Amino acid sequence: MVTLKQIAEELGISITTVSKALKEYPDVSKKTRKLVRETASMLNYKPNSFAVNLRTRESKTIGLIIPVIVHHFFSSVIKGIIEQAEKKGYLVIILQSNESYELEKKQIDLLLSKRVDGILISLANGTADFKHLNDVIENETPLVMFDKIAKMVKCSKVIIDDRKASYKATQHLIDIGCKRIAHFRGPLLPQNSIDRFLGYKKALLDNGLEYDSSLVYICECGDMSFEEGKLNAKKLLKEHKDVDGIFINTDLVAIGAMTEFMKQGVKIPEDISIVGFSNWFMASVISPSLTTINQPGLEMGINAFKLLYKEIKKKKKNSDFSFKELVLDTDLVIRESTKN
């Protein structure tokens, strides 16, 4: 590794002058600064990041914990975070909890031991205890939660209004004439799964339709279960042949259900209209294309990093800051899986 001392010896100037020149100090002449930069480049000088981090008390790294990486929504979130992080000179350590509470706890401990400047997290479906998150706050490490959050944890959050979005999805089914509307929901625990169920239920009751708990089918694997979509579609056809509409918690489950319905000769949307959630790319290319709620993943990633960055900067300056909850808009994308 080339050092400041070697550059100084090459030019016959002091180490202090080299250091100041590389930092663009105005008390070093423009000519000397240019000469130092050119020499540093010629010698392939790289700043000692460890020493810089000790001096500035910043690691210039942040941690990102997500439930699954191979997911259209989360891949969009990651893209938004990395784009913003690179602009500010931050490295992003990406970890996948694989929907495991135990793994999520270990990953939090790992990031704290690495002394990251801040942590972004979307919770695993299995997370019911939040001590590890409160440990982050007690450690005075900035924490921002997004998408799957814990309302009881006092930190900044970036979310959508899941109740409002699912209400909108269910209302669309009612508006096109559906009378018996089922719901394929996620696991009982995550807050967004709860809120999407509550939005579905409220839309029914507000429109004078009876809520029937037997029309609610749980997908234990959450967002990723194509197979559970197929399985619950089979159950629905056996137990409720009069269902004419379904609001489904996520697009991949919806596509699994559509696959099974078409296999059994059920016509979409003539026999059953279906609305998904997330707006995966495949929702627009399957046949029939899927009506769905557009969830702004890229925008969520951008805003989550911006919130975290502000808190990192305020912490460095020992400034007070208040936690913020940013709620992003969603919209309904109407396609061929629901009747005109």
PEFENFEN-V590373 format. One line per field, one symbol per residue. ss: DSSP state (@ for helix, = for strand, . for the rest). phi: phi as a letter, one per 20 degrees, with the letter a starting at -180 (. if undefined). burial: + if it has 16 or more other C-alpha atoms within 10 Angstrom, else -. A space follows every 50 residues. Layout:
ss: ???
phi: ???
burial: ???
//
This chain:
ss: ...@@@@@@@@...@@@@@@@@.......@@@@@@@@@@@@@......@@ @@@@@@....======.....@@@@@@@@@@@@@@@@...======.... @@@@@@@@@@@@@....====.........@@@@@@@@...=====.... .....=====.@@@@@@@@@@@@@@.....=====.....@@@@@@@@@@ @@@@@@......@@@===...@@@.@@@@@@@@@@@@@@.....====.. @@@@@@@@@@@@@.........======...@@@@.....====..@@@@ @@@@@@@@@@@@@@@@........====..===.......
phi: .fdfffffffemcfffffffffemffedfgffffffffffffelfcgfff fffffemcelccdcdcfbeebgfffffggfffgffffdmdedeecdflld fffgfffffffffelffacdbdffgeedddgffffffffmegccdblecd ffeebfbcbdeffffffffffffffeofdddecedegfegffffffffff ffffffdmefecffeddedfemfdefffffffffffffebfefcbcddgb ffffffffffgffeneeddgececcdbpmfgffedfcffefbeedfffff fgfffgffffffffffelefbdfcdddefcbedeceecff
burial: ---+-+++------+-+++-++---------++--++-++----+----- -------++++++++++++--+++++++++++-++----+-+--+++++- +--++-+++-++--+++++++++++++----+++-+----++++++++++ ---+++++++++++++++++++++---+++++++++++-+++++++++++ ++++------+---+++++--++++++++++++--+------++++++++ +++++++++++------++-++++++++++--++---+++++++++++++ +++++++++-++--+----------+---+-++++++++-
//
